[in-house]
Amino acid sequence: MKQQYIRAMDALHQVALFIAGSCLVIITLIIPWGVFTRFVLNSASSWPEPLAVLLMIWLSFLSACVCYREYLHIGVGLLPAFLTGTSRNVLGFLIEVCMMATNLFMLWWGLKLVEATWYQSIAEFPIVSAGFAYVPVPLGGLIMVLFVIERMWTQEWFMEQSIETTSSLTTE
């Protein structure tokens, strides 16, 4: 059961990574178009900037999920490095409880936000619901909750740092 859940989280991780990467590629392609139309053609396109903002929202929330699962999020490793045994496990558990609470908050209130804005439209894209712009908030919260459950189940609270890991992270 645990291995199936971990495999499912691996698949979810890959999907989030693919979508976030696709958003980054699309942003990279449409922003130069906006610059080209504004400064070369003297007729600015109205859609590149708002679309880039929408994609940036998706990129941000999904990338946060990916970084959390890969232990690439911002964290202070000094205290866990000095702790061992039970105290280290308790600290890891408390951190994950805080993560769970934060992401359940995002999930619940994000759904409320999507629900409240679903029937409004975005001025630049009338067929797109304003609520759709907020979907990454509860979706990111849900994905993080699932990743937190995985981490609590496996009890791999902190990534063990080594000189090889640290040096490869800084040179990539």
C-alpha positions as CSV (number, residue, x, y, z in Angstrom):
1,M,0.0,0.0,0.0
2,K,2.8,2.4,0.9
3,Q,4.7,1.7,-2.2
4,Q,1.6,2.3,-4.4
5,Y,1.0,5.6,-2.7
6,I,4.6,6.6,-3.3
7,R,4.4,5.6,-6.9
8,A,1.2,7.7,-7.3
9,M,3.0,10.7,-5.7
10,D,5.9,10.1,-8.1
11,A,3.4,10.3,-11.0
12,L,1.7,13.4,-9.5
13,H,5.1,15.0,-9.1
14,Q,6.0,14.3,-12.7
15,V,2.7,15.8,-13.9
16,A,3.2,19.0,-11.8
17,L,6.7,19.3,-13.0
18,F,5.6,18.9,-16.7
19,I,2.8,21.5,-16.3
20,A,5.1,24.0,-14.5
21,G,7.8,23.5,-17.1
22,S,5.3,23.9,-19.9
23,C,4.1,27.2,-18.4
24,L,7.6,28.4,-18.2
25,V,8.2,27.6,-21.9
26,I,5.0,29.2,-23.0
27,I,5.8,32.4,-21.0
28,T,9.2,32.4,-22.6
29,L,7.7,32.3,-26.1
30,I,4.8,34.8,-25.6
31,I,6.6,37.6,-23.9
32,P,9.0,38.3,-26.8
33,W,5.9,38.4,-29.1
34,G,4.4,41.1,-26.9
35,V,7.7,43.0,-27.0
36,F,7.9,42.6,-30.8
37,T,4.4,43.8,-31.4
38,R,4.8,46.8,-29.1
39,F,8.2,48.1,-30.2
40,V,8.6,46.8,-33.8
41,L,5.0,46.8,-35.1
42,N,3.9,49.7,-32.9
43,S,0.7,47.9,-32.3
44,A,0.8,46.1,-28.9
45,S,-0.9,42.8,-28.5
46,S,-3.2,42.8,-25.5
47,W,-3.0,39.2,-24.6
48,P,0.6,38.2,-23.9
49,E,1.0,40.0,-20.5
50,P,-2.2,38.7,-18.9
51,L,-1.7,35.2,-20.2
52,A,1.9,35.3,-18.8
53,V,0.5,36.4,-15.5
54,L,-2.0,33.5,-15.5
55,L,0.7,31.0,-16.4
56,M,3.0,32.4,-13.8
57,I,0.4,31.7,-11.1
58,W,0.2,28.1,-12.3
59,L,4.0,27.9,-12.5
60,S,4.4,29.3,-9.0
61,F,2.0,27.0,-7.2
62,L,3.0,23.8,-9.0
63,S,6.7,24.6,-8.7
64,A,6.3,25.0,-5.0
65,C,4.9,21.5,-4.8
66,V,7.7,20.1,-6.8
67,C,10.4,21.9,-4.7
68,Y,8.8,20.7,-1.5
69,R,8.8,17.1,-2.6
70,E,12.4,17.3,-3.8
71,Y,13.6,19.1,-0.5
72,L,14.5,22.2,-2.5
73,H,12.2,24.5,-0.6
74,I,13.7,27.2,1.7
75,G,14.5,25.7,5.0
76,V,16.9,26.2,7.8
77,G,19.0,23.0,8.3
78,L,21.0,24.2,11.3
79,L,18.7,23.0,14.0
80,P,18.0,19.5,12.5
81,A,21.7,19.1,11.9
82,F,22.3,19.4,15.6
83,L,19.4,17.1,16.6
84,T,19.4,13.3,16.6
85,G,16.9,10.6,17.4
86,T,13.6,11.4,18.9
87,S,14.1,15.2,19.1
88,R,14.9,15.3,15.4
89,N,11.8,13.2,14.6
90,V,9.6,15.4,16.8
91,L,10.9,18.5,15.0
92,G,10.2,16.9,11.6
93,F,6.7,15.9,12.6
94,L,5.9,19.4,14.0
95,I,7.1,21.0,10.8
96,E,5.0,18.7,8.7
97,V,1.9,19.4,10.9
98,C,2.5,23.1,10.2
99,M,2.8,22.3,6.5
100,M,-0.4,20.3,6.6
101,A,-2.3,23.1,8.4
102,T,-1.1,25.7,5.9
103,N,-2.0,23.7,2.9
104,L,-5.4,22.7,4.3
105,F,-6.0,26.4,4.7
106,M,-5.0,27.0,1.1
107,L,-7.2,24.1,-0.1
108,W,-10.3,25.2,1.9
109,W,-10.2,28.9,1.3
110,G,-8.8,28.5,-2.2
111,L,-11.9,26.5,-3.1
112,K,-14.1,29.3,-1.5
113,L,-12.2,31.9,-3.6
114,V,-12.6,29.8,-6.8
115,E,-16.3,29.4,-6.1
116,A,-16.8,33.1,-5.4
117,T,-15.1,34.2,-8.6
118,W,-16.1,31.4,-11.0
119,Y,-18.8,33.4,-12.8
120,Q,-16.7,36.5,-13.3
121,S,-14.7,36.8,-16.5
122,I,-11.2,38.1,-17.1
123,A,-11.3,41.3,-19.2
124,E,-8.6,40.2,-21.7
125,F,-10.1,36.7,-22.0
126,P,-13.9,36.9,-21.7
127,I,-14.3,33.1,-22.1
128,V,-11.9,32.4,-19.2
129,S,-13.4,32.4,-15.7
130,A,-11.7,34.6,-13.1
131,G,-12.2,31.6,-10.8
132,F,-9.9,29.6,-13.2
133,A,-7.1,32.0,-12.4
134,Y,-7.4,31.0,-8.7
135,V,-7.6,27.2,-9.3
136,P,-3.8,26.8,-8.6
137,V,-4.4,27.9,-5.0
138,P,-6.5,24.9,-3.9
139,L,-4.9,22.6,-6.4
140,G,-1.4,23.4,-5.0
141,G,-2.8,23.0,-1.5
142,L,-4.2,19.6,-2.3
143,I,-1.0,18.4,-4.0
144,M,1.0,19.6,-1.0
145,V,-1.3,17.9,1.4
146,L,-0.8,14.6,-0.5
147,F,3.0,15.2,-0.4
148,V,2.9,15.9,3.3
149,I,1.0,12.7,3.9
150,E,3.7,10.9,2.0
151,R,6.4,12.5,4.0
152,M,4.6,11.7,7.3
153,W,4.1,8.1,6.2
154,T,7.7,7.6,5.2
155,Q,9.0,9.7,8.1
156,E,11.8,11.1,5.9
157,W,11.7,14.5,7.5
158,F,14.9,16.0,6.3
159,M,17.1,15.3,3.3
160,E,20.5,14.2,4.5
161,Q,23.0,16.6,3.2
162,S,26.5,15.5,2.1
163,I,29.3,17.4,0.5
164,E,28.6,15.7,-2.8
165,T,24.9,16.7,-2.7
166,T,25.6,20.3,-1.7
167,S,28.2,20.8,-4.3
168,S,26.1,19.3,-7.1
169,L,23.1,21.5,-6.1
170,T,25.2,24.7,-6.2
171,T,26.8,23.9,-9.6
172,E,23.6,22.9,-11.5
